[in-house]
Amino acid sequence: MDFCANMDLENKINKKSIEEIFENNSNKILPIFFEMQSTFLSGIYKRYGDLEGGQIVIYFARNLHLNVMRKREEDLSFDLSLEKFWFNHQNTLQDKQKIISVSRFTGLPKETARRKIMYLTKQKHLKKTSKNNLYWEPSSQEKETYMKIIQEQIKSLSKFLYEQSKLLDINIPFSKFSKEIEKNYCFYWYHYLSTQLDFMKYWQKKTKDLEILLIGLQSLIQSLNYFKRKKLDNSTSLNNSDISATSVSEVTGIPRATCIRKLEWLSRAKLVKKDPRSKRYNLVNSEFDQDNLMDHPLTNAKGTVARFAEFSSIVYRTVLS
């Protein structure tokens, strides 16, 4: 009986099953997924003022988490927790990284990566050793801000994993996800950042501009929330489906003028629609329904699901072990 139960559980949490659940329930899981991605990308933008530069910092941070994680190979009781992270990262030797590797992992052209690295070093987001080896080490002055942002990201990630687990019919309390991630922070964050890098690289190739993605996500989230409200109250106004450049700026941290310019680009590309009177933007019109939204280029559920299914499978296996 236990063997059969274990096989049943394994079938539920393997990568393929999670992909199928995600695709078959995209109208339920995508709103939570997009909220998580908005929280993650907005946090990156607010810290570094640039998503491409943020990609590069994530690459270095991912490698730092890997080096910390490897210490458990020598000491099985080594503490990988978020609480211990500040001590661990200050006492971990980081590998030398080449610009070509940064370019390959991020999808940024080599010269763009070089220019961004120079800027990040000047702003002290990246540091350089006496032998010109680059590494990421957040300073003590940034600790409070860093911890606040990471805890917010863990909360949104845990919400996504919890809601997805309900669709998989596995019983894991929400609090268990957040506690487990904080307890083995470097392990989970290495895999999470690897997945985020893959996601960002994918959209970097498609849009050539990650700010377009982050701004477009706000319209997707507003539209999905509109359909959710409409399901509860059919009299919900279509006005509740639109966004303004000001609201996008407040959520993402991107300057309002930049939001206006990139929303106009999205409008010209017919990825959002601009109301000529209100000057607000939306994905929804009288001929648009939620099923159409799932096929929208900015949604791209199929291009997204495989990238996070493997990460989800790793988390569920570890939490349930």
N, C-alpha and C positions, 0 to 999 in steps of 0.2 A: 504493500500500500504506500509506504514511504517512497519507494523507488518510483512508482507511478506518479505520485504527487510531485516529486522532484522533476520528473520528465515534463509534466504538465506546466510547471512553473518555468522551466527552462525554455519551453516552446513559447511561452507568453512574453519572455523578456529578451529573446534573441533579436538581433538587428532587423531581420526581415519582418518579424511580427510587429515590431514597433513602427517600421515604415508603413505597413499596411494599416495599422490603427490610426496613425497620423493622417494618412491620405483619406481614409474612410470617415474620419471625424474632424476634418480640417476646419469646418465651420465652428467647432467647439474649441479646438486646441490652438488654432492660429492667432486668435486675439490675445491669448496669454503669451504665446511665443513672441509676438510682435512687441508686446509690452516689455518682455524680458530683453529683447534686442534693443529697444529704444533706451531702456535703462542702462544697458551696457555701453552702447555707442555714445550716448549723451555723456556718460561718466568719463569716457575716453576723451571726448571733445573738450569738456570743461577742464580736464586736467592739462591737456596738451595744446588746446586751441587749434587742432588740426588732426583729422582722422588718419591721413596718410602717415604723419609722424607718429600718431598713436599706434598704428599697425606695427611700426618698427619697435616701439617700446614694448609692445605685447610680445614680439618675437624674442627680445632680450629677457623679458620677465618669464616667459615660458621656459627658456633655457636655465634661468636661475632656479625655478621650481624643480626642474629635472635634476639639477645638481644637488639640491637639498634632499630631494626624494631618494637619491642614490645612497645617501648616508645610512638609510635603513638596511641596505644590503650588508653593511658592516655591523650594524647594531639594530636588531629587530625591535628594540624598544625605543628607538629614536623618535622624538616628538615632532610630528609634522603639522601641528595645529596652527591655527591662525594666531592664537595667543602667543606662541613661541616664534612666529615668523620673523618678527623684528630682530630677535637675537640670532636666529638661524641665518638670515640673509646677510647679516654683518660678519658672519663667521664661515662663509662659504666661498671657496675659490671658484670663479666662473671661467668657463672655457673661452678661448679666443674665437671670435666670430668674424668671418670675412663678408665684405659688402656683397659679393656674388651670392652668398647664402641668404643674406637678408633679402636681396632682390628676388631670389627664387621662391622663398617662403611667403613673401608678401604679394608678389605679382607686380611690384613696382619696377619701372625701368632702373637699370643700374645707376645711371647718373642722378635720377630723382632720389634714389635711396641714399646716394653719397651726399647730396645737397641737404636732405632732411636730417641725416646723421650729424652733419656739421652744425645745423641749427639746434638740434636737440642737445648736442654737447655744449654749445654756447649757452643754452638756457638751463644747463645742468640737470636735464632729465636723463641724460646718459653721461657716464664718466669715463675717463681715459687713464690708464696706468702709465707709469714712466716709460713703458715699452710700447705705448700706443695701442694697447689692448682695450677695446671698448667693453663696458659692462653697465648693467642697470642696478642702481642701489638707491632707493628712495631715502631722502635725508630724514633725520630725526624731526626736523621742523614740519615735515609732511605727514608724520605718523597719524595724527588725529584725523586729518582729511582723508588719508588713504584708508584707514580703518572704517570710517563712516561710509565711504563709497563701496568698499568691498562688502560690508555688512548689508548694504542696500542691494547689491548685486546677488549675494547669497540668498536673500529673501525672495527676489524675483525668480531666480533659478529654481529654488525649492518649490515655489508655487507652480512653476511649469512642470517640474518632475512629479509633483503631487497630483495635479490635474490629469496628467498623462497616465499616471499609475492607476487612476480610477477607471480610465477607459480600457486599460489592460486587465482590469479586474484583479489587481493585487493590493493587498491591504497594508499600506505603509502610512503611518501618521505624518502629517505635514512637518511637525517638529522634529521628527527623526531625520529628515533630509537635511535641515539646516544644522542640526547638532553634529551629524556625521560629517558634513562638509567642513564645518569649523574644526572638528577634531582631527581630520586628516587633510587639512587645507591644501598643502603643497601637492599631494597626490591628485586630488580632484582638480585643482586649479591648473596643473600642468595639462591635463586632458581637456579641460574647459577652454583654456587659451589656445590649445592646438586646434580645437574645433572652431573657435571664433576666427582664428587666422585663416582657416580654410574657407569659412563663410565670407569673410571680408575679401579674400583673394578672388573668390567666385564673382562677387558683385563689383569688385574693382575692374575685372575683365569685362563685365557686361555694361557698366555705366561710365567707366573711366573717372568716376567722381563719387566717392563714398558719402559726401554730404548730400548728394541727390537721393541716395538710398535712405539716409536718416530722416530727411525732410519728407520724402514719400511715405515713410513708415507712419508718420503722424496722421497723414490723410487716410491710410489704411486702418489705423486704430480707431479713428473717429467714425469711419464708415461702418466698421464691424460693430462698434458700440451702438451706432444708430440702428442697425438691424436687430441687435439684442433688445433694445428698448421697444422697437416696433413690434417685436414678437409679443411683448407684454402689453403694449398699448398701441393699437393700430392707428390711433389718431396722432402719433408722434410726428412732429413737423419735419419736413425735408431739410429745413434750416439747421436741424441738429446734426446733420451729416457733414457740414462744411467746417473749414478751418481758416484762420487768418495768418498772415505772416507774423503778426505779433505773438499769437499763441504758440506758434511753432518755435519762435525764438526763445520764448520763456521756458519751454520744455527742454529744448536741445542745447541752449547756450550759444547757438549760432547767431551772429548779428542779424538784426531785422532786415537790413538792406540786402544781405546775402540771401536770406530766406525769400525775399521778394523776387530777386533775380532768378533763383533756382526753381521757385514755384512757377515763374513765367516760362522757364525752360520746360518744366514738366507739362505745362499747359500747351505749349507749342508742339510738344511731342505727343499730345493727346493722351497722356498718362493721368492727368487730372483735368477737371473742367473748371473754368473761371466764370463766376457769375458777374456779368457786366455791370450790374447795379450795386451789389454789395461788395464787389472786389474780393470776395472770398472764394475758396477753392474746395472742390469735392470730387469724389469718385462716383457719386450716386446721382442718377437722374431718373426720370419717370419710367425709362425702359430698362433700368438696371436692377438686378436682384442679387441676392447673396451668392447664388451659384455662379453668376458672371464674375463676381468679385474673386472667387477662388481661382479663376482662370486669368485674372489680371496679371500683366507682366511684372508688376511690382510685388505681387503675392508669390507667384512662382513656387507653389507648394512642392512640386516634384524636385526642383533644384535645391530646395532647402532641407527637405525631410531626411535625406540620406546622410547629410552632414551632422545631424544631431541625433539620429537613431543610434549610431554606434556609441556615442558618449552616454546617452541615456541607458543603454544596455550595460555599460561598465558600472554606472552608478547603482542600478537596480541589483546587479549581481553582488556588488560589494555590500550594499545595505542589507540585503537579505541573507548574506552568508553567516 
